[in-house]
Amino acid sequence: MVVTAVLWLASGGVAQAHPVLLRSTPSDGQTVQAAPRQIDLWFSEPPTAAGIEVSLSDRDGRAIPLGTTRIADRGIHVVVSGFPELPRSVYELRWSVVSKYDLHRLQGTLVFGVGLAATSTGEPARSVTGPAATVVDVVLGWMDLAATSVLCGWAFLATALARRPKPALPEPVVATMLGLAVAFGFLSVFTSLVRSGRQLSEAKSSESGLAILIGSGQLTRWTLRELALVGVLVVLIRRVRGLSAGPLGTSLLVVLLLADIVLRSASSHAQAGPVSLVVLSLHQAAGLAWIGGLGLLAVLTGQLRENRGQAFRLWKAFGPLAAGCVAVLSVTGLLLAGRQVASLDAALGTLYGKALLVKLAVVAAAMMLGFRHARRLHPWLIRRPDRQPKTPTARGQAISALLGVGVLLFAVVLAVTPPARGPQFSKPMPVATRATYQVDDLLITVALAPNAPGRSLLLVDVVSSRRPVPGPISAVTADLGTSTGIVLRRTQGAVGGDSRWQAAVDVEATGDLPLRIAAVRGHPGSATVSGTWVVPSGLAPRAVVVSNSPLTPWTNAAAALTALLALTVAGALVHRHRRRVAPGSEQLSGAHELEDAATHR
């Protein structure tokens, strides 16, 4: 089942985890009559500024010197400007970028003509450092995550058993637990080294690859993570030899595992600041501990066939901690989903969204199965205190482990797939093409046509509300975005003090641009207006299938409600537990009788 799922996901587009070129101006194969003042490239995910390499040449192979290259539009828009006016010819633009998410390099070529017909290259963008997410990468990522989950589950169970030291587990069972932990510790170190080595070799294949790897801090995070994993392995081996079997060894192991999870989260494309790093780390820690604990419990229950009382105590000790993990997993998962998926359409129409929905379905199935386990362990949950408490069935334990495997698999797919967010997924907002400002007696109207990146015409109408007009407008200047000191010229047909002014401007960005208009006159003085001009993204709006409204408000509200519900349930359970353990409580003896009956059957 796992191999089939991996192959299906890989063939379905996992290798699309690249900064795909969505659109360009001029586009590939386009013929324009007026020479462009800038070239715009829109990618599906943000490239790194240091990894952008662009070259332009004419049909004779002569290189055209380029000016500045910068990133705009929330990271996905690359603007090339500052080059000389292009004469009549056919031009070839070669671009190469490095993904900000996985640090893989992608390159491509587009051809456009100025006054001459151009033909598309017909060559799609291709990777120069290997595919970003092959089947091998998915399998290695899954093995790495599975090994870490077993280690987290082992630490989770060790913490639960430390709270209930009596009766002690049989020696063969303890040896089995340690053996599994050490084996998966070696697997975690091995897969992490292989994955780091693959990406390091890919980075060395390009001139700026290694520099980007070092400058982004990725190499430092890899090194620290390897040290943390080696530390985990050392602690486990010492525990096998009986040198660190106490609570200090367990605490050190937990700290090293948390460091590994934080470093793993810091390398994820879901990380975007200290707060998101904390949320993502909590999400991964809770999920790995819960899934790893379920898998180990299934193995240990099989080892304790002759001692069902011990198995019952293990499941009962694991229950509260697992419930806490599920609560943390639910709250943080909702918060992350709102950040990574822009809308319902993005969830339904992208590989990331589909993988997330499948993962949510698998997690929901695991939660429902966990509630079924809880009903067997605690009959009072279904108001059947007369029923004997039992451990989960062998079939239920096996299904839980398989569901955990599925959750980890889809978590790896999400880790190697670009998230469904960005300007290309945003809901298009209505953008005004005109804006009017009132300053003293002047009514200043501003228009920009076309309101898009590139060469545009800025029109300014200045009308005085006073009659007679106090004084004529002698000059109008403007600042728009990075273009400052724009001098507008008066057009023909101006009447009295009312006038129209215009100038050609180069719009080099989208989004909110600062706007400043200054109208100069002798009496009663110059007038200046300041505001914000909105230039819509150059990407065509996506067709609405269900809804393109942002998901973030809904997921944040759902996370808050889930957290409130979890705290309420936790408070009720704590209150019930205190009543049970209170001296003279009638529930105490009844609960102990049921537990003892189940323990000694």
N, C-alpha and C positions, 0 to 999 in steps of 0.2 A: 504493500500500500504506500509506504514512504517513497520507494524508488519510483513508482508510477506517478505520484504527485510531483516529485522533483522534476521528472522528465516533462510532464505536462506543463508545469509552470515555466520551465526553461524554454520550451518550444513556443509558449504563448507570449513571450516578449520580455523575459527577465533580462535579456541582454540589451534591452532598450534603456538601461540605466546609464544614459549618456546625456550630455548637454546637446540635445538635438536642435538643429537650426529650424525654428518655426517659420520665420519670415525674414525677408531682407528688402531694403530699399536702396538702390534698385534691386529688383528680383532677378533671379537667374534666367538669362535669355531675354530680358527686357531691353527695348530700345527707347531711349529718351531723347528728346530734341534739345532740351536745355541741360547743360552740364551740371551734375549734382554738386552741391557745396559740402555735402557730408554723406557718409554711407552708414546705414543703420542695420544692425544684425540683432534679431531677437531669438533667444535660446529658451529651451524648455526648463532649464535650471541655471542657477547663477554660476558663471565661470569665475575663476580667481583672477584678480587684476594682474598679478605677476606672470600669469601663464598665457596672456593674450599675445599672439603673434600674427600680424597682418601685413601683407605685401600686395602692391598693385602694380601692374605692368600693362603696356599697350600691346597691340597685335604684333608689333615688331620685336617684342621682348624687352623694350626699354623700361626700366623701373621708374615709377613715379614716386617722388619723395612724399611721405605722409607726415602729417603734423601730430596731433594729439589723439590718443585713443583712451576713452574713458568709459566707465560703467554707469548706467542710469536705470530708471524704471525698476526700482527695487531689486537690482542686481542682474536682471536677465537681458538688459538692453545694452549692447556695445555700440558706441558712437565713434566713428572715425571721421575726423575733420582736420582743417588746417592745411590741406593739400592745394596746390595751384589749380587754376581753372583748367579743366580737361578739354583739350581740342577734339575735333571730330575724329573718332577712332572707335575701335572695339577694345575693351579692357577686361583683364582677368584679375579677380581678387582671390587671393589665397589666404585663408584664415585657419588659425589653430588655437584652441582654447583648452583649458584644464578645468574639469568639473570641481566645483567647490565641495561637493558631497563626497565623492570617492577618489578624487585626485587623479582620475584617468584623463588622458589627452585625446581630443578628437579634432580632426582637421577636415577641411572641405574646400571646394573651389566654386565660384560663381562667375559668370560672364555676362557683361552688359555692354550695350553700344550707345555711344553719344553721336547721334546723327547718322549712324550706320546700323544696318540690321545685325543683330547678334543672335547666336544660337546657344541654347543651354548646353552645359557640359554633359548633362545626363548622368553624372557620377554622383551617387549619394555620399553624404558625409561618412567618413570611416574612422575607426580608431587606429591610432599608431602605437598604442601600448597594450593591445589586447582587449578583448571584450570585458566590460565592467562586471558582468555577472554571468559567467558560464555555469554549467552544471557543476563543475568542479568547485567553483567558488561557493555555490549554494550548499553543496554537501559539506565542504570544509567548515562553512559558517554554522551549519546545523550541528556538526560534531562538536565544534567549539562551544556552542551554546548548551548542547546536551551535557557535555562534561561539566560545565560550570553549574548547571542545574543540579546535577548529582552532588557536587561539592556543597552547594548551598543547602540542598536537602539534608545532607549528612550533618552539617552544622546546625541546621534547624532541629533535627531530631536529637542531636546531642544536647542542645539547650533544653529541649522539652524533657529529656530523661534526667538532666541535672536537677530539675525541679522535683522529680520523684525518684530519689535514689534507691528506694526499696520497693519491691525486691529487685535485685540486680539481674541483668540479662545473662543467659547462659554464655559461657566463654566462646563456643563455636559461632554463636550469633554475632557477638562483638567482633570476632575475627572476620566474619563475612562483611560486616559493615566497614571495617577498616580496609579490608582488601578491595572492596568496591571503590572506596574513596581514593585510595592510592592509585588504582588502575585508571580511574577517570582523571585524577590529577595529572598523571603522565600524558593522557590523551589531550587534556587541555593545553599543556605546555607545548606538545607536538603540533597540534593544529594551529595554535597561535603563532608559532614560529614559521610554519609553512605559509600561512596567510600573509604574515608580515614580509617574508622573503619574496613571495610572488609580487606584491605591490612594490617592494623596493627594487626588484629587477626591472619592473615596468617603468619606474620613475627614472632609472639610470639610462633608459633607452632614448631619452630626449634631453636636450641641453638644459632646459629650466626645470625638468622634473624633480631632480634631487634637491635643488634649491627651494622649490615650492614645498617639498616634503619637510625640509628642515624649517623653513620659515613659518609654515602653518602649525608647527608644534606636533605634527603627527608622529614624527620619528621619536620625539621625546616621550610621547604617550605610549607608543609601542614598547619602548625600552622599559619604562616604569611598569607597564603591565606585565612584561615578561618577568621582571624582578618580583612582582607581587605573586605571580603564579609559582615561581620557583620557591618563594617563601612558603606558600601553601603546601607545596609538595614536601619541603623539609619538615614542616610541623607535623604532617601526617606520618612521614617515615619515623620521626622521633616518637610519635604516639604508638606506632606499631612496636617499636623497641621498648616501650614503657618509660620513655624519658620525659614525655610531656602529656601525661594522661589526665592531669588535673584541670580545674576550671581556667587556669591561666593559659594553658595551651589552646583550649577551646576559644577563649576570648581573642587570643592572637590570631587564630584561624579566621574568626569572624571579621576582624579588622582587615586582614589581608584580602578576604573575599570582597568586602565592601570597597576597598581600594581598586580591586580589579573591575568591579561593576561601574564605579565612577569613571575610571579611565576608559572603559568600553563606551559608556554613555557620552563622554566628551568627544569621541570620534564619530558619533552618529550624526546624520543630517537632521535629526530632530532636536539637536542641542542648539540653542540660540540665546545663551545668556545664563547667568547663575541660577535664576529661578527655574528655567526649563531643565537645567542640568540636575537640579535637586529632584524635580518631578520625574524626570526620566530615570534617574538612578533608583528612586523609590519604586517606580513601576517595574523595573527589571529585577530588583532585589526581591520584591514580593512575588512576582511571577515565577522566578527561578526557584525560590525556596518552596513555594507551594507545589510546583510540578515535580521538582526533585524529591520532595518529601513523599509525595504520593507514590512515585516509582520505587523508592527505597522501602516504603511500608509494605508494598506488595511483595517484594523479595523477602523481607523479614517475616512477614506473616506466614509465607511458605516454609521458612526455617523453623517457625514456632508451632508447627502442626501438633506436636505432642504437648504443648503448653499454651492452650488457648487463653488462659488467664493473662499471660504476659502479652499476647497479641492484643487482647482487649484493652489492656492498660496503655499499650503503645498508641492505639488508635484514639483512645480517649484523651491522652496527653497531647496528641497532635491536633486534635479538633479545634481548640480555642486559638492556637497560633495560626492554623490554616484559615480560620474564619477571619482573623485580622488581616492576613495576607490578601484574601479575596476582597475585603473592603478597600484596602489600599490600592489593589490592582484595578478595581472598578473606578474609583475616584480619579486616580492618575491617568487611567486609560481614556476616560472621557475628556479630560483636560488636553491630553496629547492629540486625540482624534480631532478636536476642534482646531488645533494649530496646524495639523498636517493635511487635513482635507478641507478644501475651501467651501464646498457646497454639496448638496445631495447629488447633483449631476456629476460633480467630480468624483464622488464615491462610486457612482454607478458606471461611469464611462472611462475609468482609468485602471491600469493594472494595480496600482497601489490601493485604490479604493476597493476593488474587488477582493484583493488579498486581505485587506482589513476586515471586510464584511465576513469573509469565510472564517477568519481568525476569531471574530466576535462570536460567530455561530458555534465554533468548536469550544470556545471558553464558556459560552452559555450552557452547552451540553455537559461540560465538566462540572459546572456549578450545580446543575440539576442533579447530577449523579452524586455530588458531594452532599447535597441536602438529603438524598436517599440514604447515604451512609449515616448521616447524623440522626435520621429517624430510627435506624437500627441501633445506634449507640445510645440514644436518649429517647426512649419511648414517650416521655412526657411531652415532647414536642408535638405529638399528634394526640395528646390527651389520652394516652393509653398507658398509665403508670403500672398496670397489671401485667403488661407484656415484658418478657425477659429481654434485657439488653444483649445485643449480639454484635460481633464484628462484621464488617461488610463481607459480602459473598466473594468467592474467588473470581467469579465472572465480573462482578462490579470492579474489583481491584484491577483486573487485566484491562478492562475498558478504560478505566481512569488513566492507566499508564499509556495506552494508545492515544487517548485524547491529548495527553501531555505532549506526546511526540508530535502530534499535529499542530499544537499551539506553537511549539518551538520551530517547526518547519516554516510556518507562515510568518513567524517573527523574523526569521532570516530573510524571507522574500521581501518583507517590508524594509529590512535594513539595506538591501541592495537595490531598491527601486526608488526613483525620484518621487517625493511626496506630491500629492495632488493639490498644490497650492501655488500661488504666484499670480501675477497680473493676467496671465492667459486664462485663469480660472475665475477671476474676480467678476462680480456682477457689474456690468457697465452702468456707470452713473450718468445721468443727463448733464451735459456740459454746455454752458451758455457760450454763444458765439459773439455776444456783445455784453458790455458792462458799462453802466452809467454812474458817474460820480458828481456830487455837488460840492463846489468849493466857492464860498462867497457868492458872487452873482453868476459864476460860470457853471454851466452844465457840460461836463466833459464825457463824451461817449467814445469807447474804445472797441475796436473790432479787429479780429485777426483771421485772415483767410488765405489758405485753408488752415484750420486750427490743428496742425499736425507737425511732426518733426520735419525739418528741412526748410527750404526757402518759402517764406510767407510774406504777405502784404499786411502791414500794420496801418490801420486807418484811425485817425483821431478827429472827432468833430468837437469844436469848441463853440458854444452858444452862450451869449450873455442874456440874463433875464432882465436887465435894466435897459431902459430907453430914455434918453439916448445912451448908446454904448459908451462906458467911461473911457475906453482906450482900445486901440486895435492890438491884436496878438502879433508880436513881432517874430517869435520863434517858439517851436515846440521840440522838446527833447524827451527821450524815453530810455528806460532800462527794462529789459525783459530777460529774466534768467541770468545767464552768463554774458549776455550781450549788453554792454553798458555804453552810455554816451551816444545813443542813436539820434541822429539829427533828422527830423522829418521836414519835408518840403511842402510848401503851400500849393494846393492844386488850383486849377482855374475855376472861376465862378464864385469865389468867396465874396460875400456881401457884407459891407460895413465891418463891424467888429466880429461878426460870426465868420468862422473859417473852417476849412477842412484841410487836414495834413495827412501825409502818408510817407512810408518808407519801407523798403525791403529789408527784412530781418531774417537771420538764420536761427531757427528754433532747434536747439541741440538736445532737448530733454523732454520728457513727458511728466505728467503729474502737476503738482502745485509749484508754479514759478513766481518769484517776486516780480511785481510790476510797479513801475514808478513813471508818472507822466508829469512834466513840468511845462507850464504855459507861461511864456515870458511876455510882459507888457509893462509899459511905463507907469500907468495909473489905473487902479490904485495899488499895483504891485503884482508880482508874479504869483501864480497859483500852482501848488504841487499836490498831487494825489498819489497815494500808495495803496496797494492792495495785492491780491493774489490772482494770478491767471492760471486756469486749469487747462492743460493740454492733454487730451485723452491718449491712451496707449496706442501705439501703431498696430497692435494686434487686432485682428477682426474679432468681434464678439462671438462667443460660442453659441450655437443654437440651444435654446432652452428645451430640455426634455421633460424634466419634472419640476425642478426649482434650482435657480442659481443664487438664492439668498444665502448669506453666510451661515455656516453651521456653528461658529464659535459661541454666539449668545445662547444657543440651545444646549450645546454640550457643557458649557460652564454652569448653566442653571441645573442641568441634570447631575453634574458632579457635586454641586452644593447640596442638592436634595439627597443624593446618595450618601454623602458624608454625614448629613443630619440623621438620616435613617440608621446608618451604621452606629453612630454614637448613641442613639436612643436604644437600639437593640442591645448594644454593649452595656449600657447602664442598667437595663432591665435584667440582663443575665448576671451582672455583678451583684445586684440587689438580691436576686434569687439565691446566688451562691452564699451570700452572707447569712441569709435566713437559714439555709441548710446547715451551715457550720456553727450556728449560734447554739450555746449550751441549752439543753432541754428541748431542742427543736424536734417535733415529731417527724418532720420530713427527713431528718438526718438518718434515723434508724431505718426508715423505709427505703431510702435511697441506698444505704449501705447493704441492706439485705438483698436488694435486687442486684447490686454490683457483685456481692460475694457469690450470689447464686450463679451469675453468669461467669464469674471468674473460676469457680471450682467445678463447673460442669465437666 
